[in-house]
Amino acid sequence: MYISRIVVRNYRNFAHLDVQLQDGVTCIIGENNTGKSNLLRAIRLAIDANMSSQYRQLLEHDIHSDTELTKPNQVVVSVEFSDYAGKVNEEALLGDCQVEPNLARINYRYRPRLAIREEIEHEEFDDRPLSIIDDYHFEVTAGGDKDPGDVEWNEDLGKSIRFGDLQSFKVVFLPALRDVAQSLKQSYDSPLGQLLKASNFSEDEKHSLFEVIKSANEEIEKQPTIESLGQGIKKAFNDATGKAHKIDLRLGMSDPSFSSITRSLNVLFSNSAMDNFEVSRNGLGLNNLLYISMLLQGLEKRVEADKTAGQLLLFEEPEAHLHPQLQRVLYTLMEKKICQVLLTTHSTHISSHAPIESFITLSNDGSVATSGVVPKHASKLSEKETGDLNRYLDATRSTFLYSRKVLLVEGPAELFLIPILVKQLMGIDLDSHGIAVVPIFGKHFHTYAKLFGEHAIRKKCAIICDGDLKLEDIPEDTEEDDLIELLSHTIQEDDYLQIFQCPVTFERAITIPENLLMFLRTIKECGHTIRLRNFRKGIRTLCDKNTEKDTYNDTLSYLRELVLKSADDYGKARFAQTASKHVRLAKKMPSYIEHAINWLCEE
């Protein structure tokens, strides 16, 4: 059984969210303040039996800012479950929640109380403003004939259920700020406590443990120093209380029981430097990993013992305190399908390791509402395109998932030079504007372009590409000047996606008279002596007022070719890095790049 659909309406920053999920791990991804934590909390409102009713009674800050609750309205959170047919415990849990075969629904709603609804229905309401506290209440219901995406506030959605009916479905929530060292200390609710509780100790094993501890306690009490200290405490106490309150006293350990023995157990670490040290002396990262691994083992034991009707792990920022390799190890651990996992993350190491099918991307275009989509579904990606993206999205290229806006470029040359040129010549810091420059290391923009749009990821994406771009469906004899129009036909532009193309390669495009001194210094640093001499000669020709127009153009074309050859020989990435050190000598931005940046910066 797994959650297959989530609908959230009018809750916090979600005006209307409707996403489909798959089984396994789901990564909720987005920039800061797009509502990742709010989505987890919304899910808990509907299905977490351990969440206090106090938190289900909403306050003004819980209501979406475009929703006016002084008039009849509602907040809706609906969670749908699939793939439970034939599983006894899960069918028992969801029997009353079923809306069609193998599909069940649990709903949370915050709407006017029944008395208010009846007054409005019978036109007996006095039209006073409704109070969010006095006139509204929450309800948790099962099933429902109406679709939660469009049910009206005065329409019923299923029948009421009690929180007790949800107890067999275990929801574990791990917040971003978690003190796992404290949580790991042995207690009834700790992962170790839950594991011990779920373990099947035989009576013989319990008796053996009891005898071992009892014998050890007796030996401790017989030690002369312990015995003498106990007698001293006894005498001091009796002297203080007098004969009327005389009580026998000894120094020792209480009689053991199996529960007291298990409560005394602790996880101990050993390494090459120390033996048997407690978790409090361990690093935060390893303690986090230990906590999660024990928690998952406990959930696995519940499944093996057939003591669950389903379980869900809601996990905020699992990457906390973990270096990149351990982040990937943790993600792999959660992929084992012990339970369904919904996690929020800012880690490109996790998002690059996870398949794009598992993403829910949240974005905010500056309005009050957050939009959320599953890119695989919204972009209508083919299986081949999905596979390509899963290979392409490494830790560098997946940064666009977390940015406000995206600038897609071909390779490292653009990655190294464009941001610093934009800052130098336009006074714009791309990071401050939330713009991620993402090199795709190729010319396959059409696959990435499908991710952005009105019905896909709603964030601006500008594509900057060279005139040497040729897609599979473009004839080989097509002139460079015609590529812009052909590319526009291949990639559908809209308010969220625009193409900015130069008819020549990037290196030739930025080699304009105003930037020649930057490349002169770059070629000099690269050690191309002959090219440096020819480049200087070319600059002198351009600076000569007597140079004819044809000669001027031919010389400029020659200098552009020198820059391109130098970049090819030196390595385009390395050449661009070297040029970036001399960017203060650049004086003009190519117009197609300037247009792309201006479009991205428009609100």
C-alpha positions, 0 to 999 in steps of 0.5 A, a space after each residue: 500500500 502506498 500514497 498515490 495522490 495528494 490534494 491540498 487546497 487553501 492551506 498555507 502557501 498552497 492554493 491548489 496542489 494536486 500531485 500523483 505519487 509512486 511507491 518508494 521514495 518521493 523527493 520534495 524539491 524546491 527553493 527555500 520558502 516554497 512550502 516543502 515542510 508545509 506539504 508534510 504537515 498537511 499530510 499529517 493533518 489527514 493521516 497522522 493519528 498521533 498528531 494532536 487535535 490542537 494542531 488540526 484546529 487551524 489559525 489565520 496563518 494556516 490559511 492561504 492568503 487568497 482565501 477569505 474565511 470570513 465568508 464560507 470557505 474551506 481548507 482541504 487535504 486529501 490523501 489517496 491510497 493504492 495497491 492494498 487489495 489482498 492485504 488483510 491488515 491494509 484492507 481492514 484499515 481502508 475498507 470504509 475509505 474505499 472509493 473504487 477498487 484498490 483506491 481509498 481516500 482519507 480527507 481532512 477538511 476545515 470548514 464551517 460547522 454544521 449549524 452554520 452550514 444549515 443556517 446558510 442553506 436555509 437562508 437564516 444566516 445573518 451575513 456576519 463575518 465568520 470567525 475562524 475559531 468559533 464558526 469553523 471546525 475540522 473533520 477527518 472523513 473517509 472515502 467520498 463520491 466527490 473529487 477532493 480537487 473540486 469539492 465545494 465547501 458545502 458538499 460532503 466528502 465521505 463519512 466521519 472516522 475516528 483517529 483510533 481507526 488510523 492507529 494501525 497506520 504508523 506515521 513517523 515524522 523526522 523534523 529538520 532540527 533533530 537531536 538524535 543523540 538525545 533520541 538515541 538514549 535508551 527509552 521506550 520511544 527510542 529506536 532501540 527501545 522499539 527494536 527491543 520491544 519488537 524482538 522475540 526474547 524466549 522465557 529461557 533467554 529472559 531468565 538467563 539475563 535475569 540471573 546474570 544481572 542478579 549475580 553481578 549485583 550480589 557481587 557488587 554489594 559484597 565489595 568491602 568499600 561498597 558495603 562499608 559506604 552503605 553502612 556509613 550512609 545507613 548510620 548517618 540516616 538513622 542518626 538524623 531520623 531517630 528511632 521512630 523513623 528507623 529504616 533499613 538501608 543498604 547500598 546496591 542495585 535494585 532487583 533486576 527485571 527484564 524491562 529494567 535490563 533492556 532499559 539499561 542497554 545502550 548503543 556503544 561504538 568502537 573504532 581504532 582510537 577508542 573502545 565502547 564509547 557512547 553516541 554522545 561522543 560521536 559525530 552528528 552525521 553518524 548519529 543521524 545515520 545510526 538513528 535512521 538505520 535503527 528506525 528503518 529496522 524497527 519498521 521492517 520488524 513491524 512488517 515481518 511480525 505482521 503488526 502494521 496496516 501500513 507505515 509512512 516516513 516523513 523526513 525533512 532534510 535527511 542530508 543534515 550533517 552528512 557528507 555527499 557519500 553518506 547522503 547517497 548511502 542513506 538514500 539507497 537505504 531508504 530505497 529498499 521499500 521497507 516503507 514509503 518515504 516522503 522527504 524534503 531536500 536541498 541536496 543536489 547529491 540526493 536529487 542527482 541520485 534519485 530518479 526524476 520519476 520520484 520528484 515533486 518540484 515546488 516553485 514560486 514565481 513571485 505570487 502568493 501561491 506555490 505550484 507543485 508538479 511531478 516533472 515526469 507526468 507534467 512534462 509528458 516525458 517519454 521513457 527514453 527522455 526520462 532515462 536520458 534525464 536520469 543520466 544527465 542530472 548530476 549534482 551540477 545539473 540538478 541545481 536548477 531544481 532549487 533555483 528561482 530561475 534557470 539559465 541553460 547553457 551548452 558547456 563549461 565555457 558559458 558556465 565560467 564566463 557568463 556569470 562573471 561577465 554579467 556581473 562586470 558589464 551589467 551589474 547583476 549578480 545571478 545568485 542574488 536573483 536566484 538564477 542558476 546557470 546550468 551547463 547541459 554539456 551538449 546540445 540536447 536542450 529539447 529534453 530539458 525544455 520539456 520540464 518548464 512551462 505553464 503545466 510543468 515546472 513554473 519557473 523561468 528558463 532561458 536557453 542560450 545556445 550557439 549557432 552550431 546547434 543542430 538537432 536530429 531533425 534539422 537538415 545538415 545543409 541548413 544555414 546557421 542564420 536559419 537555426 534560430 527559427 528551426 530551434 523555435 519550432 523544435 522547442 515550444 516557447 512560452 511565458 516560462 521558456 525562451 530561446 536566445 541563440 547566436 548564429 555563431 559559437 560562444 567563443 566567436 560571439 564574445 570576441 567583439 572589438 570591445 572585449 579584445 584586450 581580455 582575450 589578448 591577456 588570456 592568449 598571453 597567459 595560455 602561452 601561445 606566442 605566435 597567436 599572441 603576436 598575430 592577435 596584437 597585429 590584428 588589434 593594431 589593424 582594427 585600431 587604424 583609422 585608415 583600415 578599410 571596412 572589408 579589411 576590418 571585417 576580415 581581420 575581426 573574423 580572423 581574431 575570432 577564429 584565433 580565439 576559438 582555436 586557442 580555446 579548442 587547443 587549451 581546452 574550452 573550460 580551462 580557456 574560459 577560466 583563464 579569461 575570467 581572470 581578465 574580465 575587467 578588460 571586457 567592455 561589452 556584452 553580446 546582445 543575445 546574452 544581455 536579452 536573456 538576462 534581462 528577460 530572466 530578471 523581469 518580474 
